[in-house]
Amino acid sequence: MKMKTLSIVCALLASGGLGALAQTPSDTGATPAARTSTPAKAELSRGDKQFMKHAAEYSMAEIEAGKLAETKATSADVKSFAKQMLDDHQKAADELKQLAETKGYKLPDSPSLTQRAGLKMLAASDADKFDKRYAERYGVKAHESTIKDFRKEAGEAKDSDVKAYAEKLLPKLERHLSMAQTLEATVNPTAAGQKPSEKPSEKPSEKPGSASAPK
């Protein structure tokens, strides 16, 4: 009997059977509780992705325009405004980058093709035109367009974190626009299309006899 038992043990040792029986569930990694899994990241909606893409491109364009203004602007007011745009939009870009990383979404690494063309035109501007172009295009118009995007996203975003980002940045963008409008009025008083010689109260002269008879 002892010989028979010894033979069985030897056979198990030779085949590795005892080793397999001696292993605990944690050794094999087969127990579900021992496995660690990373929750899948929720897919961003198409609209949220589009918003983040445009917001990233806009911030990069503002940063590049601000850098140009720091070196090419002749107005101290323009330089001061550009410095604040650089600081604020760099912070906004950094926050957006962190948000995109948590969502597994890759942002563009440069402004859009249209924005790059605009930056080239700004860089080529003569000294007497630079301040006006910067204040108009990257101060007023760019902020007006971007505010529309942020307002829309703040109301329609599917992802709560993307929505919170839009809501947080919107008041700051609105302040930027107000500052830009004041700046444009300083460096380009005729931006509204009114000629300096015109007076708002002036009316075309009436021909004799053309006035209606008093009632």
Protein Blocks (a to p, Z undefined) as FASTA:
>chain_A
ZZmmmmmmmmmmmnommmmmmpcfklnomamklpccddddddddfklmmmmmmmmmmmmm
mmmmmmmmmmmpmbfklmmmmmmmmmmmmmmmmmmmmmmmmnopacdfbdcfklmmmmmm
mmmpcfklmmmmmmmmmmmmmmmmmmmmmmmmmmmomblklmmmmmmmmmmmmmmmmmmm
mmmmmmmmmlnopafkbcfkbccdddehkaccdZZ
